[in-house]
Amino acid sequence: MSGIILFNKPYGVLSQFTDERQGAPRPTLAQFIDAPGFYPAGRLDYDSEGLMVLTDDGRLQARIADPRFKLAKTYLAQVEGEPDDAALEALRRGVRLKDGQTRPAQAERITEPSLWPRDPPIRFRKSVPDSWLRLTITEGRNRQVRRMTAAVGHPTLRLVRWSVGEWTLDGLATGEWRRA
């Protein structure tokens, strides 16, 4: 039976166990997870937070990460401005990015979720309002959600992956992990 670990990745942590970059070392999964033989099934950007799924099963790892399987991933995105119905509809139809059209996304405005404080906090600007969206996508292009919200005129300020398929962050504090 495959082993699965769910990890709530903090902001500013690499989604791998080592840092190959020269210079000052950056935090990696190794600072949080001591489970030999487990590897991330997909990536989460350094400046994004939230759910990472790790497994010790190579085939399951490929199924989770490969966009051909269209596994839904849900994100909570704090965006600059207040997206109107036209912006949400554009996200729902799919957005044209430099690397092509995205698949349609589920997109809705939500009230500010009850999340852990981000360290460092996002920049607050009195003159520019912000709001929250819940976006569900079935592909995983590089920085896709950030590029999609920017394409409809609402750059992402904070991005938290809430779920991958059936797995969610429910009950998992930032920096913590558990076996699923």
C-alpha positions as CSV (number, residue, x, y, z in Angstrom):
1,M,0.0,0.0,0.0
2,S,1.2,3.5,-0.9
3,G,2.3,5.8,1.9
4,I,1.1,9.4,1.7
5,I,2.2,12.5,3.6
6,L,0.3,15.8,3.6
7,F,2.4,18.8,4.4
8,N,1.3,22.4,4.9
9,K,4.3,24.2,3.2
10,P,5.1,27.6,4.7
11,Y,5.9,30.6,2.5
12,G,9.6,30.8,1.6
13,V,10.3,27.0,1.7
14,L,11.5,25.1,-1.4
15,S,9.2,22.2,-2.4
16,Q,12.2,19.8,-2.5
17,F,14.6,18.3,0.0
18,T,17.8,20.0,-1.2
19,D,18.7,23.5,-2.4
20,E,21.1,23.3,-5.4
21,R,21.4,27.1,-5.7
22,Q,24.7,28.7,-4.7
23,G,24.8,31.2,-1.9
24,A,22.8,31.4,1.3
25,P,20.8,28.2,1.8
26,R,17.0,28.4,1.6
27,P,14.7,26.3,3.8
28,T,13.7,23.0,2.2
29,L,11.3,20.1,3.0
30,A,14.2,18.5,4.9
31,Q,13.8,21.0,7.7
32,F,10.3,19.8,8.3
33,I,9.9,16.2,7.2
34,D,12.0,13.3,8.3
35,A,10.5,10.4,6.2
36,P,13.1,8.6,4.1
37,G,11.7,7.4,0.7
38,F,9.0,10.0,0.4
39,Y,9.1,12.5,-2.5
40,P,6.8,15.4,-3.5
41,A,4.1,14.7,-6.0
42,G,4.3,18.0,-7.8
43,R,5.7,21.4,-6.8
44,L,4.5,24.5,-5.0
45,D,6.3,27.7,-5.7
46,Y,8.7,29.1,-3.1
47,D,6.4,32.1,-2.6
48,S,3.2,30.0,-2.3
49,E,1.9,28.2,0.7
50,G,-0.3,25.3,1.5
51,L,-0.8,21.6,0.7
52,M,1.9,19.4,-0.7
53,V,1.3,15.7,-1.2
54,L,4.3,13.4,-0.8
55,T,4.4,9.7,-1.5
56,D,6.7,6.7,-1.5
57,D,5.0,5.3,-4.6
58,G,6.5,6.4,-7.9
59,R,3.4,5.5,-10.0
60,L,1.1,7.4,-7.6
61,Q,3.6,10.3,-7.6
62,A,3.3,10.5,-11.4
63,R,-0.6,10.2,-11.3
64,I,-0.8,13.1,-8.9
65,A,1.6,15.4,-10.7
66,D,0.8,14.6,-14.3
67,P,-1.7,17.1,-15.9
68,R,-3.0,14.3,-18.1
69,F,-4.9,12.9,-15.1
70,K,-6.7,16.3,-14.5
71,L,-6.5,16.0,-10.7
72,A,-8.2,19.1,-9.3
73,K,-6.2,21.5,-7.2
74,T,-7.9,24.3,-5.3
75,Y,-6.2,27.5,-4.3
76,L,-7.2,30.4,-2.2
77,A,-5.8,33.6,-3.8
78,Q,-5.7,37.0,-2.2
79,V,-5.7,39.3,-5.2
80,E,-5.2,43.0,-5.8
81,G,-8.5,44.8,-6.5
82,E,-12.0,43.3,-6.6
83,P,-12.6,41.1,-9.6
84,D,-15.9,41.7,-11.3
85,D,-18.2,39.1,-13.0
86,A,-16.3,39.6,-16.3
87,A,-13.0,38.7,-14.7
88,L,-14.4,35.7,-13.0
89,E,-16.1,34.5,-16.3
90,A,-12.7,34.9,-18.1
91,L,-11.1,32.6,-15.5
92,R,-14.0,30.1,-15.9
93,R,-13.6,30.0,-19.7
94,G,-9.8,29.7,-19.5
95,V,-7.2,32.4,-20.0
96,R,-4.8,32.9,-22.8
97,L,-1.2,32.9,-21.4
98,K,2.1,33.1,-23.3
99,D,2.3,29.3,-23.3
100,G,-1.3,28.9,-24.6
101,Q,-4.9,28.7,-23.4
102,T,-5.6,27.4,-19.9
103,R,-8.3,24.8,-19.2
104,P,-11.4,26.3,-17.7
105,A,-11.2,26.9,-14.0
106,Q,-13.8,27.1,-11.2
107,A,-13.6,30.6,-9.9
108,E,-15.6,32.4,-7.2
109,R,-15.2,35.3,-4.8
110,I,-15.0,34.3,-1.2
111,T,-14.9,36.1,2.1
112,E,-11.4,36.3,3.7
113,P,-10.5,32.8,4.9
114,S,-9.3,32.1,8.4
115,L,-5.7,31.3,7.8
116,W,-2.4,31.4,9.7
117,P,-0.5,34.7,9.5
118,R,2.0,34.8,6.7
119,D,5.6,35.6,7.5
120,P,6.5,38.1,6.1
121,P,3.0,39.6,5.8
122,I,1.8,40.8,2.4
123,R,2.3,44.5,1.6
124,F,-0.8,46.5,2.7
125,R,-1.8,49.5,0.6
126,K,-4.6,51.8,1.7
127,S,-5.3,53.0,-1.8
128,V,-5.7,49.5,-3.4
129,P,-8.3,47.1,-2.1
130,D,-7.8,43.4,-2.1
131,S,-10.1,40.4,-2.1
132,W,-10.1,36.6,-2.1
133,L,-10.9,34.1,-4.8
134,R,-11.2,30.3,-4.7
135,L,-9.8,28.8,-7.9
136,T,-9.8,25.2,-8.9
137,I,-7.6,24.1,-11.8
138,T,-6.9,20.7,-13.4
139,E,-3.5,21.4,-14.8
140,G,-0.3,22.6,-13.2
141,R,1.7,25.0,-15.4
142,N,4.5,27.0,-13.9
143,R,3.0,29.8,-11.7
144,Q,-0.3,29.2,-13.4
145,V,-2.8,30.7,-10.9
146,R,-0.6,33.8,-10.5
147,R,-0.4,34.3,-14.2
148,M,-4.2,33.7,-14.7
149,T,-5.2,36.3,-12.1
150,A,-2.7,38.8,-13.5
151,A,-4.1,38.2,-17.0
152,V,-7.6,39.3,-15.8
153,G,-6.1,42.4,-14.1
154,H,-5.9,41.2,-10.5
155,P,-2.3,40.2,-9.5
156,T,-2.0,37.6,-6.8
157,L,-0.7,38.9,-3.4
158,R,-0.9,35.6,-1.5
159,L,-1.5,32.1,-2.7
160,V,-2.5,29.1,-0.6
161,R,-3.1,25.7,-2.1
162,W,-6.0,24.3,-0.1
163,S,-6.5,20.9,-1.7
164,V,-5.2,18.3,-4.2
165,G,-7.8,15.9,-5.3
166,E,-9.4,14.5,-2.1
167,W,-6.7,15.7,0.2
168,T,-7.1,19.0,2.0
169,L,-5.3,21.2,4.6
170,D,-8.1,20.8,7.1
171,G,-6.6,20.7,10.6
172,L,-3.0,21.0,9.4
173,A,-1.1,24.1,10.7
174,T,1.6,25.7,8.6
175,G,4.9,23.7,8.8
176,E,3.1,20.6,10.0
177,W,2.7,17.2,8.3
178,R,0.7,14.0,8.8
179,R,0.3,10.7,7.2
180,A,-2.9,10.3,5.2
